[in-house]
Amino acid sequence: MKKIKSTIMNRFLLVLISYFCLLTFNGYAQSDFFSYHDVYDLQFADGASISPDGEHIVYTRIQYDIMTDKRYSNLWYIKPDGSKHEPLTSGKNNYSSVQWSPDGKRIAYTSSEEGKSQLFVRWMDTGKTTSVTNLSSAPFNLKWSPDGTMILFSRSIDEPLPVIGKVPSPPEGATWATSAKVIRHVSYKRDGTPVEARESYTHLFVIQAEGGAPRQLTTKKADHDQAQWTPDGKSILFTSDFTRQKTLISIMKEYMKWM
């Protein structure tokens, strides 16, 4: 009998404790817990780039706009000791991928201030900036050449898809359904990215640091990733999946015709 009473009492205490815990949780949920709208008050740093002499830092500050439900970012400057903390850009555009030039006098970065994301260069002593590309898809993975005269970057290039049959043109003013599409490869969605039915590959490009026509270095139907200049600036190393395996490749022959 004593054992039964003890068991009942333990169960009663457990229920009572659970009840008070639930009341406490509800109280916190109403007042102190993180809410959905708090996301729009958050700001955080990303992509910090340190100058070659270690005396200057430029980073990307990211925040969210509650009116448009969009993320935007700007570039900020700060000294390693925390002093001289100031913005380099402002507004509701997106700035990212900051890279210092080897001499520490310029930074390269990407920005959507002219519409589609382009590659920009900023002279740090004067604050003057210029876009050096006019691309149809965003550049990324920016790398200065060791002598500071060229910038290596990557961008995704869509492969043309085959067309099924010949569809006649609609009469003037008519609205027809879109033509059928051939989908040969499907990359399932990642965090923040929808299902991708296009066939595209990452290719490497170089451009003069002062602007000009970018030169495409790779053409094979494969992704070309993690590109880096060699210290002498005469070669570029990257990985690719030519054989379904990541292989280290040196651009010395076929892809260095532009040298």
N, C-alpha and C positions, 0 to 999 in steps of 0.2 A: 504493500500500500504506500509506504514512504517513497519507494522508487517511482511509483506512478505519479504521486504528487510532485515530486521533484522534476519529473519530465514535463508535466503540465506547466509548472512554474517557469521552467527554462524556456518553453515555447512562448509563454505569455510575455516574458521579458524580451525575447527576440522580436516578437511582433511589436511591442511597445517601442523598442529602440529603432526598429525600421520605420515606424510611424513618425517619430521625431526627426529622424534623418531625412525623411521625405519632405517634412515641413521646412526644415532648414534649407534643403536643396531648392525648393520652390521659391523661398525668400531670396536666395542668392540669384536664381535665374531671372527674377523680376528686376533686380537692382544692380548687381555687380558683374554679371556674366557678360561675355562678349556678344554683341548683337550684330545682325546682318549689316546695318547701316554703319557700324564702326569701321568696316572695310574702307570706306571712302575717306576716313580720317587718317589712315595709315600712310606713312612715307618710309621708304627704305632705300639704302644705297646698294649699288651693283656696279660691277665692271670697273673697279678702280684701276687706274694706270699711273705708275710712278715714273717720273722723268729719269733719264739716264744718270744724272748726278744725284738723284735721291732727294732733291730739295723741293720738289713740287708734285702734287697729286691732283689728277682730274678724275672725277667719278660721275656716274649716272645716278640722279635722284629720281625715284619712281613714285608716282602717286596716281590717284583715281578721281575721276570726275563724276559726281553723283547725278548731274543733269544729263549726261550723255551715256553714262555707264561704260566709259572707256578709260583705258590706262594711257597715261602719257608720261614723258620723262624729259629731263633737262640735264645739262652738264653743269657741274659745280667744281670749283677750285678750292684747295685747302693746302696749307703747309703741313709737314709731318708733325709739328708740335701743336697743331690745332688752330693756329692763328691764320689770319687773312682768309677766312671762310666766306666765299662769295660766289654768286651764280655767274656762269659764262653765257647761258642762254635762258630764255623764259618763253612762256606761251604753252599752248596745248598741241605741241608736236611731239615727235619721238626722236630722241638723240641717243646714240649708243655706240659701242665698239670703238672706244677711244684708244688710240695708239700714239705714243710720242715718237717723233722723228729721232734718229740716232744722235743728232747734235742738240736735241732738247729745245729747239727754237720753234717747232711747229707741232701740231697734233693733227692726226687724221681721225675722222669719225663719220658715222652715217647719220643722216637726218631726213625727215619727211617734210621739211618746211617748204619745199617746192612741189609738193604733191607726193609722188612715189619716192621711196627712200633712195637717196643718192650718197655718193662719197664726197665729203667736204674736207678741206684743209684750212686750218686756222693758224695765223702767225701770232705767237703768244706775246710778243713785245708790242705790237700795234693793235691787236684784237681784230684785224681784218680777216675775213673769211671768204672762201669761194668754193663753189661746187665744181668738181673736176670730172663728173660723169653725167650722162643722161641715159640711164638704163631703164629697161622695161621690167626688171625684177631686182629685188633688193640685194646689194652687196653685203658680204659679211666676211669674218676672219681676215681682217686687214693686217698686212705685214709690210713694214718699210724695208726696202733693200738696205744693206749695211752702209752704203754710201749716201743714202737719203735721196736718191734721184728717182726712184720708182716705188710704186706701191703694188703689192700683190694682194689680190682679193678673190673671193669665191662668190659664185652666184648660181642659182638653179635655172637650168634651161629645159624648157618643155620639148619633148620629141613630138614631131607631127604624127598624128594618128591616121591609120588608113580609113578611107571612106567607103561605105557600102553602097554600091550602085550610083547612078546619076539621078539626082532629084531635080525635077524641073523648077524653074524660078516661079514664085507666086506672082499673080497679077498685081499691078500697081495699086497700092493701098490695102492689099490683103494681108492678113495675119495668119501665118501657118505655124504648125507645131515645129519645134526644132528637129533637125535631122537626127537619125540614129547615130550613136557613137560606139566605136569599138574600144572596149576596155580589156587590155591584155594583162595589166598588173594593177593590183589594188593594195595601197598602203593603208592599213587600218588607223583610225584616229589615235592621236596622242593627246596628252593633257592640253586642253585649249585649242586643239586643232581638229577640224572635222575629217570625215572620211575623204581620202584623196584618191580620185580615180584617174588623174592625169599620169602620164609617164614622163618623168623628168629626172635629170641627173645633175649633180653638182660639178661644175667645171671651174677651172682656174684661169684667171686673167691677170695681166699686168698693165699699168698705166703710168705715164710720166707724172711725177708728183705735182707738177705745175699744170697738169691737164693735157688733153689730147684724146686721140682715139684709143680705147682700150684694146689690147691684143689678147685673143683667146689662145691659151696654151694647150688645152686638152680637148679632145673630140670624141674619144671612145665612149660607148654607151655603158658607163659605169660612174659611180660616185668617186670623186677625187677629194680626199679629206686631209685635215691636219697638215696643211702645207707650211713649210718653213724654208727660209733662205739659208744657204750654207754661209759660214763666216766670210768667205771671200766674195760673196755675191754673184758667183758664176753659175751656181746650180740651185735648184729647188727640190726639196724632198717632200714627198707626200705619200699617203696610203691610198690604195684603191682595191676594189673587189673584182678585178679582171677574171679571177679564177674562183670566185665565191669565197675567197680568203683575203684578209687584209695583207697586202704585200707592200713593202717599202720600195718605192721607185725613185730613181734619180733622173731628173730631166736633164739629160746630157746630149741626146742625139735628136730623136724625132721632135721633142717638144722644146728644144732650145734653138730652133731655126731663127727665132726673132733676135737672137743675140748678135 
